[in-house]
Amino acid sequence: MSKYKKIFSGLGLLSISTLIGAGVVACAKNPSPKDSSTEAIDQNNNQGNSTTPEQGKPEMPQNPAPGTDHNNQEKPEAPKEGTPTPEAPKTETPKNPEMSKENPKQNDNTGQDNGSNNNAQEENKPAPTPQPEPEPKVTVEAKSMELTKFVDEKFMYIGNTESANETKAHLKSKVTEIENKKDVTDEEKLKQLYELEKTFIEYSSKIKKYKAIINNDKFKSNKYNPNGLNGRLAKLFGNDPEGKNTEGKLIWQIYETFRRTAFGKNPSTDKSGSKIGGYKIVPDGEKYKDIEKFKIIQETKKKNPGLTIEELEIEINKIVDFVITIAKKAAELNIAELKKYSENEKPSMLVEQLNTLVKNSTTINEYDETISVIHKTKDVINTAKMKNKSKETKDKMNDIKQTKRNEIIVELDKIKAELTKMKN
């Protein structure tokens, strides 16, 4: 026994009785969850760091395995001096022990938190797309008024107001006819009005296109008067029980008017009155060499000329472009004639200005006006030559500041008038 006491005192361990007493006290104590982690740390520190002689004794297990004896258990190795004692395994506790308890207040807060989260989610949801209000049901009266207004606004004509008004009145009567039908439901009337609307849209689109073809900006010339074609257009889709103003006849009239204006009724036998025939400075061989490609549509094919509105537009553009080519050639040849005058006679600055006008021309009318200015310039030069006033007249023409064709002609007329008053 003294042998064991010596061993125990040498190890500096707690006495068995002390350890048992401490274990009983520890088991009896029920720490609150809030202090459990702190006490566990304090106990471990007391066990590992205490230097009292009794603390060195081995701690008896509180719950030995069944069939084992306390005295038969292997004694733990005594820690060496200066070496920290390993901490006992800790039971991990939540950072906030209060969370592990059932707490009515906490549950209430959780509900509030969920509510606030739900509110936040509701706020973050995209605003619902506003649904368009259902359109009010269209009435027969309202649709009829709409179509009548459409005719007034979309069926626009040039000239021939009387024929245009008659055509519009005829189209409006179709609306009234449907509106006043007897023994027909409003639903059926609306169906017919919508079909009529499609027809009106088609008509107005065609009128717009025909009007653009007839009044081609490039083809404006004193040789061509579009009033007749615009008058025919105003009668299209009007009251025409005898079929005198059909679309086929209008296409024939437009095509043959442009073709005959440009080349004559039959260029192979009669070239008189043609637009290209008026550019006499251009040789006939150059003017008429390619006109065979512009076919003649005989009057017997008036009702069915074999052209759609799209094909008509293509053919008219070909005719216009061909005439412009001849007009440009005529203007260039006239400038070349002007340059043949001597330096003492020709107004070089004015000639250069006229040459620029030729280059900048794009329409038949612009080429025609430029050619007229060139002809007037030649006339003044020849008059000055007859009056022996070439030098003075040349200087006056070079001093012309106007840049527009018609304004230049006005100034040239003034110079010629002064020359005419002079005596030879």
C-alpha positions in Angstrom: 0.0 0.0 0.0 2.8 2.4 0.8 4.2 1.5 -2.6 1.0 2.7 -4.3 0.9 5.9 -2.2 4.4 6.7 -3.3 3.4 6.2 -6.9 0.3 8.4 -6.6 2.1 11.2 -4.7 4.9 11.1 -7.3 2.5 11.6 -10.2 0.9 14.5 -8.4 -2.6 13.3 -9.2 -5.8 13.9 -7.4 -6.9 11.4 -4.8 -9.6 9.0 -5.8 -12.0 10.3 -3.3 -11.4 13.8 -4.4 -12.1 12.9 -8.0 -15.2 10.9 -7.2 -16.5 13.8 -5.2 -15.9 16.2 -8.0 -17.6 13.9 -10.4 -20.7 13.8 -8.2 -20.9 17.5 -8.0 -20.4 17.9 -11.7 -23.2 15.5 -12.5 -25.5 17.2 -10.1 -25.0 20.6 -11.7 -27.2 21.3 -14.7 -25.6 24.2 -16.5 -27.8 26.5 -18.7 -27.1 26.2 -22.4 -25.8 29.7 -22.4 -22.9 28.9 -20.0 -22.2 25.3 -21.1 -19.4 26.1 -23.5 -17.8 28.5 -21.1 -17.9 26.1 -18.2 -16.6 23.3 -20.4 -13.6 25.5 -21.2 -13.1 26.4 -17.6 -13.2 22.8 -16.4 -10.7 21.8 -19.1 -8.5 24.6 -18.1 -8.7 23.6 -14.4 -8.0 20.0 -15.2 -5.1 20.7 -17.6 -3.5 23.6 -15.9 -4.0 23.0 -12.1 -0.8 22.4 -10.2 -2.3 21.1 -7.0 -0.9 17.7 -6.1 -4.3 16.1 -6.1 -5.1 17.0 -9.7 -2.4 14.7 -11.0 -4.4 11.6 -10.1 -6.3 9.9 -13.0 -10.0 10.7 -13.4 -12.2 7.7 -13.1 -14.7 7.3 -16.0 -18.2 8.2 -15.0 -19.8 5.6 -17.2 -17.5 2.5 -17.5 -18.4 0.0 -20.1 -20.4 -2.9 -18.8 -18.4 -5.8 -17.3 -15.4 -3.6 -16.7 -13.9 -2.6 -13.3 -12.6 0.8 -12.5 -9.4 -0.6 -11.1 -8.7 -2.7 -14.2 -8.8 0.3 -16.5 -5.6 1.5 -18.0 -4.2 4.5 -16.2 -3.6 7.5 -18.4 0.0 8.5 -18.9 1.0 11.5 -16.8 1.7 14.6 -18.8 5.2 15.8 -18.8 6.0 18.9 -17.0 5.6 22.0 -19.2 3.5 20.1 -21.7 -0.2 21.3 -22.0 -2.7 18.6 -21.1 -4.9 17.6 -24.1 -8.3 19.0 -23.8 -11.2 16.7 -23.3 -13.6 16.3 -26.3 -16.1 19.1 -26.4 -19.7 18.8 -27.3 -20.2 21.4 -30.0 -22.8 23.9 -28.9 -24.5 26.4 -31.1 -23.0 29.9 -31.1 -26.3 31.2 -29.8 -27.6 28.6 -27.3 -30.9 30.4 -27.1 -31.7 29.3 -30.7 -31.8 25.6 -29.5 -34.7 26.4 -27.1 -38.2 26.6 -28.2 -39.0 30.2 -27.7 -42.4 31.6 -28.5 -41.0 35.0 -29.0 -38.4 33.6 -31.4 -41.2 31.9 -33.3 -43.1 35.1 -33.5 -40.0 36.9 -34.8 -39.5 34.2 -37.3 -42.9 34.8 -38.6 -42.3 38.5 -38.7 -39.0 37.9 -40.6 -40.8 35.6 -43.1 -43.4 38.3 -43.5 -40.8 41.0 -44.1 -39.0 38.7 -46.5 -42.3 38.0 -48.3 -42.9 41.8 -48.4 -39.4 42.4 -49.9 -40.0 39.7 -52.5 -43.4 41.2 -53.3 -41.7 44.6 -53.7 -39.0 43.2 -56.0 -41.5 41.5 -58.3 -41.8 43.2 -61.6 -44.9 45.3 -61.9 -47.6 43.4 -63.8 -48.0 44.5 -67.4 -51.2 46.5 -67.7 -53.7 44.7 -69.8 -55.2 46.8 -72.6 -58.7 47.6 -72.2 -61.0 45.8 -74.6 -61.7 47.9 -77.6 -65.3 49.1 -77.8 -67.4 47.2 -80.3 -67.3 48.8 -83.7 -70.7 49.9 -84.9 -72.0 49.9 -88.5 -72.4 53.7 -88.3 -68.8 54.3 -87.0 -67.3 52.0 -89.7 -69.3 53.7 -92.4 -68.0 57.2 -91.3 -64.5 55.8 -91.2 -64.6 54.6 -94.8 -66.2 57.9 -96.0 -63.4 59.8 -94.4 -60.9 57.4 -96.0 -62.2 58.2 -99.5 -61.9 62.0 -98.9 -58.3 61.8 -97.5 -56.7 59.1 -99.6 -58.2 59.5 -103.1 -56.2 62.6 -104.1 -56.1 63.6 -107.8 -54.3 66.3 -109.8 -56.6 68.5 -111.9 -60.1 67.6 -113.2 -61.8 68.3 -110.0 -65.2 67.5 -111.4 -64.3 64.0 -112.4 -62.5 63.4 -109.1 -65.6 64.5 -107.1 -67.8 62.2 -109.2 -65.5 59.2 -108.5 -65.4 59.9 -104.8 -69.2 60.3 -104.6 -69.6 56.9 -106.4 -67.2 55.2 -103.9 -69.1 56.7 -100.9 -72.4 55.5 -102.3 -71.1 51.9 -102.0 -70.6 52.6 -98.2 -74.1 53.9 -97.9 -75.6 51.0 -99.8 -74.2 48.5 -97.3 -75.2 50.7 -94.3 -78.8 50.9 -95.5 -79.4 47.3 -96.4 -82.6 45.8 -95.1 -83.0 42.3 -93.5 -79.2 42.1 -93.0 -77.7 41.8 -89.5 -75.2 44.4 -88.3 -72.6 41.6 -88.1 -73.0 40.9 -91.8 -72.9 44.6 -92.6 -69.7 45.0 -90.8 -68.2 42.1 -92.6 -69.1 43.7 -96.0 -67.7 47.1 -94.9 -64.4 45.5 -93.9 -64.2 43.8 -97.4 -65.0 47.2 -99.0 -62.2 48.7 -96.9 -59.7 46.3 -98.5 -60.9 47.3 -101.9 -60.6 51.0 -101.1 -57.0 50.5 -99.8 -56.1 48.7 -103.0 -57.7 51.5 -105.2 -55.9 54.3 -103.3 -52.6 52.5 -103.6 -53.0 52.2 -107.3 -54.0 55.8 -107.8 -51.0 56.9 -105.9 -48.7 54.8 -108.1 -50.4 55.8 -111.4 -50.1 59.5 -110.4 -46.4 59.1 -109.8 -45.9 57.4 -113.2 -47.9 60.1 -115.1 -46.2 63.0 -113.4 -42.7 61.7 -113.8 -40.4 64.5 -112.7 -37.7 63.6 -115.2 -40.1 63.9 -118.2 -41.7 67.3 -117.6 -41.4 69.1 -120.9 -43.4 71.6 -123.0 -43.9 68.7 -125.4 -45.9 66.7 -122.9 -49.1 67.8 -121.2 -50.1 65.4 -118.4 -53.5 66.9 -117.8 -55.2 64.4 -120.1 -53.8 61.4 -118.3 -54.6 62.9 -114.9 -58.1 63.5 -116.1 -58.4 59.8 -117.1 -57.0 58.7 -113.8 -59.7 60.8 -111.9 -62.3 58.7 -113.6 -60.8 55.3 -112.7 -62.9 53.3 -110.2 -65.8 55.7 -110.8 -69.2 55.1 -112.1 -68.4 53.4 -115.4 -71.2 51.0 -116.5 -70.1 51.0 -120.1 -66.4 50.2 -119.3 -65.0 53.3 -120.9 -62.5 54.0 -118.1 -61.1 50.6 -117.2 -57.7 50.1 -115.7 -56.5 48.3 -118.9 -57.4 51.4 -121.0 -55.7 53.7 -118.6 -52.5 51.6 -118.8 -52.7 51.7 -122.6 -53.2 55.5 -122.6 -50.3 56.1 -120.3 -47.8 53.9 -122.2 -48.8 55.2 -125.7 -48.8 58.8 -124.6 -45.2 58.6 -123.4 -44.0 56.5 -126.3 -45.6 58.8 -128.9 -44.4 61.9 -127.2 -40.9 60.6 -127.2 -40.6 59.0 -130.6 -43.8 59.8 -132.6 -46.8 57.7 -133.5 -44.8 55.5 -135.8 -41.1 56.4 -136.0 -40.5 54.2 -139.0 -42.9 56.3 -141.2 -43.5 59.5 -139.3 -41.0 61.2 -136.9 -42.7 64.5 -136.8 -43.7 65.9 -133.4 -41.5 63.5 -131.5 -39.4 64.8 -128.5 -36.2 63.3 -129.7 -36.9 64.7 -133.2 -36.6 68.2 -131.7 -32.9 67.7 -130.8 -31.9 68.4 -134.4 -28.2 68.8 -133.5 -28.1 65.1 -132.7 -27.8 62.9 -135.9 -30.9 60.8 -136.7 -28.8 57.6 -136.7 -28.0 58.1 -133.0 -31.5 59.2 -132.0 -33.4 56.4 -133.6 -31.0 53.4 -133.6 -32.5 51.7 -130.5 -36.2 52.8 -130.5 -37.3 49.4 -131.9 -37.1 48.1 -128.3 -40.0 50.4 -127.4 -42.9 48.4 -128.9 -46.1 49.9 -130.3 -49.3 48.7 -128.6 -52.0 48.9 -131.1 -55.4 50.5 -130.3 -57.0 47.1 -130.8 -55.4 46.1 -127.5 -56.6 49.0 -125.5 -58.7 46.9 -123.2 -55.9 44.4 -122.5 -52.5 46.0 -123.3 -50.6 43.1 -121.7 -48.9 45.2 -119.0 -49.4 45.3 -115.3 -48.9 48.5 -113.3 -45.4 47.3 -112.3 -44.4 46.5 -115.9 -45.9 49.9 -117.0 -43.6 51.7 -114.6 -40.6 49.9 -115.9 -41.4 50.6 -119.5 -42.1 54.3 -118.8 -38.8 54.7 -117.0 -37.0 53.2 -120.0 -38.6 55.7 -122.4 -37.7 58.6 -120.1 -34.1 57.5 -119.6 -33.7 57.2 -123.4 -35.0 60.7 -124.1 -32.7 62.1 -121.3 -29.7 60.5 -123.0 -30.5 62.2 -126.3 -31.2 65.6 -124.5 -27.9 65.4 -122.7 -26.1 64.7 -126.0 -27.9 67.7 -127.6 -26.8 70.0 -124.7 -23.1 68.8 -125.0 -23.1 69.4 -128.8 -24.5 72.9 -128.3 -21.7 73.7 -125.8 -19.2 72.4 -128.3 -20.6 74.8 -130.9 -20.3 77.7 -128.4 -16.7 77.0 -127.8 -15.9 77.4 -131.5 -16.2 81.2 -131.3 -13.0 83.2 -131.2 -11.5 84.3 -127.9 -12.6 87.9 -128.7 -16.2 86.8 -129.2 -17.0 84.1 -126.8 -17.6 84.8 -123.1 -15.4 82.1 -121.6 -16.6 82.5 -118.1 -20.3 82.2 -119.1 -19.5 79.2 -121.3 -17.9 77.4 -118.4 -20.9 78.2 -116.2 -23.2 76.8 -118.9 -21.0 73.7 -119.2 -21.5 73.1 -115.4 -25.3 73.4 -115.8 -25.2 70.7 -118.5 -23.3 68.4 -116.1 -25.6 69.0 -113.3 -28.8 68.5 -115.2 -30.9 65.4 -114.5 -34.3 66.0 -116.0 -35.5 66.6 -119.6 -36.7 70.0 -118.5 -33.3 71.0 -117.1 -31.5 70.0 -120.3 -34.1 71.8 -122.4 -33.7 75.0 -120.4 -29.9 74.8 -120.5 -30.1 74.4 -124.3 -32.3 77.5 -124.4 -29.6 79.5 -122.5 -26.9 78.3 -124.9 -29.1 79.3 -127.9 -29.6 82.7 -126.4 -25.9 83.1 -125.8 -25.2 82.3 -129.4 -27.8 84.8 -130.5 -26.2 87.6 -128.4 -22.7 86.8 -129.7 -23.9 86.9 -133.3 -25.7 90.2 -132.7 -22.6 91.8 -131.1 -20.5 90.6 -134.0 -22.9 92.3 -136.5 -22.7 95.5 -134.4 -19.0 95.3 -134.1 -19.4 95.2 -130.3 -18.0 91.8 -129.6 -15.4 92.8 -127.0 -17.7 94.9 -124.9 -20.6 92.4 -125.2 -18.3 89.5 -124.2 -17.3 91.4 -121.0 -20.9 92.1 -120.1 -21.8 88.4 -120.5 -18.9 87.3 -118.4 -20.2 89.7 -115.7 -23.5 87.9 -115.3 -23.7 86.8 -111.7 -27.0 84.9 -111.9 -26.8 81.1 -111.7 -30.3 80.0 -112.5 -31.1 79.2 -116.1 -34.1 81.5 -116.4 -32.3 84.4 -114.7 -29.4 84.1 -117.1 -31.7 84.3 -120.0 -33.2 87.5 -118.6 -29.8 89.1 -118.4 -28.9 88.0 -121.9 -32.2 89.5 -123.2 -31.2 92.8 -121.6 -27.8 92.8 -123.3 -29.3 92.0 -126.7 -31.9 94.8 -126.2 -29.0 97.3 -125.8 -27.3 96.0 -128.8 -30.4 96.2 -130.9 -30.7 99.9 -130.1 -27.2 100.7 -131.3 -26.5 101.7 -134.8 -24.1 99.8 -136.9 
